Amino acid sequence: MQEDFLHFIYKNRLWDKTNQQLITGEDFEIIDTGTHNLDSGPDFFNARIKIGDTDWAGNVEIHIKSSDWEKHNHRHDMSYNNVILHIVYNYDKPVLISGKYEIPTWEIKFPHILFNKYSEFKTNENPVHCHEYIELASNFKTRLWLDRMATERLEVKTDYITKLYEKYSGNFEEIFYISLARSFGTGINSEPFEQLAKSLPLSILSKYYDNIFKTEALLFGQSGLLDDAITDDYVIKLQKEYSFLRKKHGLTPIPTVTWKKSKLRPSNFPQIRIAQFAALMMNFRFLFSSIFENENLSDSEKYFKIEVSDYWKTHYVFGKQVKKSNVKLGINTFNTIAINTIAPVAFYYFQNYKVKNNADKIIDWMMKIKPEDNRETRIWKSLNITPDNAYESQALLNLKKNYCDKYKCLDCAIGNEIMKELNKI
């Protein structure tokens, strides 16, 4: 037995209605279950119960055993002095407040099918633990919950933006630059790309927006990848240029060991991604302004139609020539960056400057992007929950990562409704 299950039973009034007597044998009525408290203190605030002819208003505390009150040191915590009802699964000893009188205590009972199914959800290894019963959740409730999941996903992404905002004193250009670099890491190299951007302030890089060679020298030099590069004429030129610029600006490169290079497609090699990023920086000032000025996300797409330097049209790594490399940034890359960087940065910017209807604008952007196709979204498709756009696929990714993977079935509206429907069977 776990307390979160008892919280669920109490909050949703799923207890056995034939067993509503206190340990003393007195009948009582729960008028209002109160507000679920997810922080420290009693489990439910501002509840109302009726014992005999007396109405009581106060807090509710829930434990597996009544002796847990002492075990959790509530006796010495003043915030528990206003508890009017102690709900327990197993009453093993009385609990006194101030050593004088016993708290009204109720040994709660409930349909065992609910606990059996809850235990099943907690122990099965299917990626979606409620997969056998998911059709019991109404489409209306599922859609409402997915809206919440999409918003929650965006809020998590803006938490990252908030930290950058605080560190860089609200400099949105720097924030966007670092976040954009992180997106170019495509997951596996997100951290080193972010380190690279932080090691090379935008104020320095922006001096060379009109010079792709100097921009490459700075980015490749700061990445550390020039140190162990197979040398050819171009590499030698980059090394010389970087040596000069490094001294001029007092730069320190990041360790080359931070880059992940194995099991990557050539188009995702860090050297190619840095070359693409260097080319995109030629458009950075226009891209940045377009995000906040344009109504449609597609207006920013044109700035991703970049032209890498000639060297990278025949190379994936330094010193190894190929006939032709695949160096274009496709629509899928733009969509990924739009989801992970453009939308969160714009959302935070609009919130910070109190731009009206900012949430609607970002949702509209997300709804015009194709849904992601990955292992997680394919799991949902197998359950006939198919996203139509990126807004919905992001919702499903959040649901899987932060609820299914963490077995938070009772915190999920879908899981909640399934449990309630099972209680009717």
C-alpha positions in Angstrom: 0.0 0.0 0.0 1.2 3.5 -0.8 0.0 6.9 0.4 -0.5 8.3 -3.1 -3.1 5.6 -3.7 -5.0 6.6 -0.5 -4.8 10.2 -1.6 -6.4 9.2 -4.9 -9.2 7.3 -3.2 -10.0 10.1 -0.8 -9.8 13.0 -3.3 -12.1 11.2 -5.8 -14.5 9.9 -3.1 -14.0 6.2 -4.2 -14.0 4.8 -0.7 -16.5 2.2 0.5 -19.6 4.2 1.4 -20.8 1.5 3.7 -17.8 2.0 5.9 -18.0 5.6 7.1 -17.5 5.4 10.8 -14.6 6.7 12.9 -12.6 4.3 15.0 -14.8 5.3 17.9 -17.8 4.0 16.0 -19.3 7.4 15.4 -20.9 8.1 12.0 -19.4 11.1 10.1 -19.8 12.8 6.8 -17.2 14.4 4.5 -18.7 17.5 3.2 -15.6 18.8 1.4 -12.4 16.8 0.8 -10.4 20.1 0.8 -7.5 21.1 -1.4 -4.7 18.6 -2.1 -1.5 19.9 -0.7 1.6 18.9 -2.7 4.1 20.7 -0.5 5.0 20.2 3.2 2.3 20.1 5.8 -1.0 18.2 6.0 -2.1 16.4 2.9 -5.4 18.3 2.4 -6.2 21.8 3.4 -9.6 23.4 4.2 -11.6 20.3 4.4 -15.0 20.1 6.1 -16.5 17.2 7.9 -19.5 16.6 10.1 -19.4 14.5 13.2 -22.7 14.1 14.9 -24.3 17.6 14.9 -21.0 19.4 14.7 -19.3 20.8 11.6 -15.5 20.8 11.6 -13.3 22.8 9.3 -9.6 22.2 9.0 -7.0 19.9 7.5 -6.8 16.1 6.7 -3.7 13.9 7.1 -3.4 10.5 5.4 -1.1 7.6 6.5 -0.7 3.9 5.9 -0.6 3.3 9.6 -1.8 5.6 12.4 1.6 5.1 14.1 3.2 6.9 11.1 2.0 10.1 12.7 4.8 9.7 15.3 7.2 8.2 12.8 6.9 11.3 10.6 7.4 13.6 13.7 4.0 15.4 13.2 3.6 15.6 17.0 6.2 18.4 17.2 5.0 20.3 14.1 2.5 23.1 14.8 1.2 22.9 11.2 -0.6 19.7 12.1 -2.4 21.0 15.1 -5.4 21.9 12.9 -5.9 18.4 11.6 -9.6 17.4 12.0 -9.4 14.0 10.4 -6.7 11.3 10.3 -7.3 8.8 7.5 -5.3 5.5 7.8 -5.3 2.2 6.0 -4.3 0.4 9.2 -5.2 1.7 12.7 -2.4 0.3 15.0 -2.4 3.0 17.8 -4.2 6.1 18.9 -2.7 9.5 18.0 -3.0 12.4 20.5 -2.6 16.1 19.8 -0.7 18.0 22.5 -0.9 14.7 24.5 -4.5 15.4 25.5 -7.1 14.2 22.9 -7.2 11.7 20.1 -7.6 13.0 16.5 -10.7 11.7 14.9 -9.4 8.7 12.9 -11.0 6.8 10.0 -9.7 3.5 8.8 -10.6 3.8 5.1 -11.9 0.9 3.0 -12.2 0.8 -0.8 -13.0 -1.6 -3.7 -10.0 -4.0 -4.0 -10.3 -4.0 -7.8 -8.9 -0.4 -7.7 -5.8 -1.4 -5.7 -5.3 -4.5 -7.9 -5.3 -2.4 -11.1 -3.2 0.3 -9.5 -0.6 -2.4 -8.5 -0.8 -3.8 -12.0 0.0 -0.3 -13.5 2.9 0.1 -11.1 4.5 -3.2 -12.0 3.8 -3.9 -15.6 6.7 -3.1 -18.0 4.6 -1.9 -21.0 5.7 1.6 -22.0 2.2 2.8 -21.4 1.1 1.0 -18.2 -2.7 1.5 -18.8 -2.5 0.3 -22.4 -5.1 -2.4 -21.9 -7.7 0.0 -20.5 -6.9 3.2 -22.4 -10.2 3.0 -24.4 -12.0 3.6 -21.1 -10.7 7.2 -21.1 -13.1 9.5 -23.0 -11.7 11.3 -26.0 -12.8 14.6 -24.4 -10.8 14.1 -21.2 -7.9 12.8 -23.2 -7.8 15.9 -25.4 -8.1 18.2 -22.4 -5.2 16.4 -20.7 -3.0 16.5 -23.8 -3.6 20.3 -24.0 -2.2 20.4 -20.5 0.7 18.2 -21.4 1.7 20.4 -24.4 1.6 23.5 -22.1 3.6 21.7 -19.5 6.2 20.6 -22.1 6.6 24.2 -23.2 6.8 25.4 -19.6 9.7 22.9 -19.0 11.5 24.3 -22.0 11.0 27.9 -20.9 12.5 26.9 -17.5 15.8 26.5 -19.4 15.3 29.9 -21.0 14.6 31.4 -17.6 18.0 30.2 -16.3 19.7 31.7 -19.3 17.8 35.0 -18.9 19.0 35.3 -15.3 22.6 34.4 -16.2 22.8 36.8 -19.2 20.9 39.6 -17.6 18.0 39.5 -20.1 20.1 39.6 -23.2 17.7 37.8 -25.6 20.1 37.7 -28.5 22.6 35.8 -26.3 19.9 33.6 -25.0 18.7 32.7 -28.5 22.2 32.2 -29.7 23.0 29.6 -26.9 19.6 27.9 -27.2 20.0 27.7 -31.0 23.5 26.2 -30.6 22.1 23.6 -28.3 19.5 22.5 -30.8 22.2 21.9 -33.4 23.6 19.2 -31.1 20.5 17.1 -32.0 20.4 15.6 -28.6 23.6 13.6 -28.4 25.8 16.7 -28.8 23.5 19.3 -27.2 25.7 19.8 -24.2 29.0 20.4 -26.0 27.3 22.7 -28.5 25.9 24.7 -25.6 29.4 24.8 -24.0 30.8 26.0 -27.3 28.3 28.8 -27.5 28.9 29.9 -23.9 32.7 29.8 -24.5 32.3 32.1 -27.5 30.2 35.2 -26.6 27.9 36.5 -29.3 29.5 39.9 -28.8 32.7 38.5 -30.3 31.2 36.3 -33.0 28.9 39.1 -34.2 32.0 41.1 -35.3 32.5 38.5 -38.1 29.0 38.0 -39.4 30.2 39.0 -42.9 33.1 36.6 -42.9 32.3 32.8 -42.9 36.0 31.9 -42.7 36.6 33.8 -39.5 33.4 32.5 -38.1 34.4 28.9 -38.8 37.8 29.5 -37.4 36.3 30.8 -34.1 33.7 28.0 -33.8 36.0 25.1 -34.8 38.8 26.5 -32.7 36.6 26.9 -29.6 35.2 23.4 -30.2 38.6 21.9 -29.7 38.1 19.9 -32.9 41.0 21.7 -34.7 43.5 20.2 -32.2 43.2 16.6 -33.4 42.1 17.3 -37.0 43.8 15.6 -39.9 45.6 18.5 -41.5 45.2 19.8 -45.0 45.5 23.3 -46.5 42.2 24.4 -45.2 42.7 23.1 -41.7 46.1 24.8 -41.5 44.5 28.1 -42.5 41.8 27.7 -39.8 44.4 26.9 -37.2 46.4 30.0 -38.0 43.4 32.2 -38.0 42.1 30.8 -34.8 45.4 31.2 -33.1 45.3 34.9 -33.9 41.7 35.4 -32.9 42.1 33.4 -29.7 44.9 35.7 -28.5 43.0 38.8 -29.7 39.8 38.0 -27.7 41.3 36.0 -24.9 39.4 32.8 -25.6 39.7 29.3 -24.1 38.5 26.3 -26.2 36.3 23.6 -24.6 37.7 20.1 -24.2 37.4 18.0 -27.4 36.5 14.9 -25.4 33.1 16.4 -24.7 32.0 15.7 -28.3 30.3 12.4 -29.1 31.4 11.1 -32.5 30.5 7.4 -32.7 27.3 5.9 -34.0 26.3 9.1 -35.8 25.2 9.5 -39.4 27.7 11.6 -41.4 25.1 14.4 -41.7 25.1 14.6 -37.8 28.9 14.6 -37.4 29.9 17.5 -35.1 32.1 19.1 -37.8 29.2 19.2 -40.2 26.8 20.6 -37.6 29.4 23.3 -36.7 29.9 24.2 -40.3 26.1 24.6 -40.7 25.9 26.6 -37.6 28.6 28.9 -38.9 26.7 29.4 -42.1 23.5 30.1 -40.1 25.2 32.8 -38.1 25.6 34.8 -41.3 21.7 35.2 -41.0 21.5 35.4 -37.2 20.5 39.1 -36.9 17.7 38.7 -39.4 16.5 35.4 -37.9 16.4 36.8 -34.4 14.3 39.8 -35.4 12.0 37.7 -37.6 11.0 35.5 -34.7 9.4 38.4 -32.7 8.2 40.5 -35.6 6.6 37.9 -38.0 3.1 36.5 -37.5 3.9 33.1 -39.1 6.7 30.8 -38.1 7.2 29.9 -41.8 8.6 33.4 -42.3 11.7 32.4 -40.4 12.3 29.3 -42.4 14.0 31.1 -45.3 17.0 32.0 -43.0 17.7 28.3 -42.6 18.4 27.9 -46.3 22.0 28.3 -45.8 25.1 27.9 -47.9 28.1 26.2 -46.1 31.6 27.1 -47.2 33.0 25.2 -50.2 35.2 22.9 -48.1 32.2 21.3 -46.4 30.5 20.5 -49.7 33.0 17.7 -50.1 33.9 16.9 -46.5 32.1 15.4 -43.4 35.2 15.7 -41.3 38.6 17.4 -41.5 41.1 16.0 -44.0 38.9 13.3 -45.6 37.4 14.3 -48.9 34.2 12.8 -50.4 32.5 13.3 -53.8 29.6 15.2 -52.3 28.4 15.8 -48.7 24.8 16.2 -47.6 25.0 19.6 -45.9 21.6 21.2 -46.4 19.4 21.9 -43.5 16.2 20.2 -44.3 12.6 21.0 -43.2 12.9 18.3 -40.4 15.9 20.2 -38.9 14.1 23.5 -39.1 11.0 21.9 -37.4 13.2 20.4 -34.6 14.8 23.8 -34.0 11.4 25.5 -34.1 10.0 23.2 -31.5 13.0 23.2 -29.2 14.3 26.7 -29.5 12.3 29.2 -31.5 8.9 28.5 -29.9 10.2 28.4 -26.2 12.4 31.5 -26.7 9.5 33.4 -28.3 7.0 32.3 -25.7 9.3 33.4 -22.9 10.0 36.7 -24.7 6.3 37.4 -25.2 5.6 36.6 -21.6 8.4 38.8 -20.3 7.2 41.8 -22.3 3.5 41.0 -21.7 2.7 40.6 -25.4 -1.1 39.8 -25.8 -2.2 36.4 -27.0 1.3 35.1 -26.9 0.2 31.6 -25.9 -2.2 31.4 -28.8 0.4 32.5 -31.3 2.9 29.8 -30.1 0.2 27.1 -30.2 -0.7 28.2 -33.7 3.0 27.9 -34.7 3.2 24.4 -33.2 0.0 23.3 -34.9 1.5 24.1 -38.3 4.5 21.9 -37.7 4.4 18.2 -38.7 4.3 15.8 -35.8 7.5 14.2 -34.7 8.0 10.6 -35.8 10.1 8.7 -33.2 9.9 5.7 -30.9 7.7 7.4 -28.4 5.1 8.7 -30.9 5.0 5.3 -32.5 4.1 3.8 -29.2 1.1 6.1 -29.0 0.1 5.4 -32.5 -0.1 1.7 -31.7 -2.7 2.7 -29.1 -4.7 4.7 -31.7 -3.6 8.0 -30.3 -2.0 9.6 -33.3 -0.7 13.2 -33.2 -1.7 15.5 -36.1 0.9 18.2 -35.4 3.9 19.0 -33.3 1.7 20.5 -30.6 0.1 17.1 -30.1 3.4 15.1 -30.5 5.1 17.3 -27.9 2.1 16.6 -25.5 2.5 12.8 -26.0 6.3 13.0 -25.4 5.7 14.9 -22.2 3.1 12.4 -21.1 5.4 9.5 -21.7 8.5 11.0 -20.2 7.1 12.6 -17.1 4.1 10.4 -16.2 4.3 6.9 -17.8 8.1 6.5 -17.4 7.8 7.7 -13.8 4.7 5.5 -13.0 2.7 8.6 -12.1 -0.5 7.0 -13.2 -2.6 8.6 -10.5 -1.3 12.1 -11.3 -2.4 11.6 -14.9 -6.0 12.6 -15.9 -6.2 9.6 -18.3 -5.1 7.2 -15.5 -7.5 8.8 -13.1 -10.5 8.4 -15.4 -9.5 4.8 -16.2 -9.5 4.0 -12.4 -12.8 5.6 -11.9 -14.3 3.7 -14.8 -12.9 0.4 -13.5 -14.7 1.1 -10.2 -18.0 1.0 -12.1 -17.4 -2.4 -13.6 
